Amino acid sequence: MLSTLFFSSMRQTSALRKYRAEKTANVDFTLWK
């Protein structure tokens, strides 16, 4: 139970980090143009 919750939170955090990185990259690309 606890491990499942831990893994789901880890997956959520990694997805959020990936989304934030893509968002920042898009902003940088727009500023670069």
N, C-alpha and C positions, 0 to 999 in steps of 0.2 A: 504494500500500500504506500508506504513512505517512499520507497525507491521509484515507484511509478510516478508519484507526484514530483519527485526530484527530477526525473528524466523529462517529464512534460514541461517543467519550468525551464530546464536547460534548453530544450528545443525551442521554446518560446523566446528565450533570451537570444539565442543564436539567430533566429529568424528576424527578431527586432533589430539586432545589430547589423545583419545583412541588409535589411530594408533601409536603415539609416545610412549605411555606407553608400548604397546605390543612390539615395536621395542626395547625399552630399556630392557624389560624383556628378550627378546631373546638374547640380547648381554650379559646380566648378566648370563643367563643360559649357554651360550657358554663359558664364562670365568670361570664359576663354574666347568664345566666339565674339 
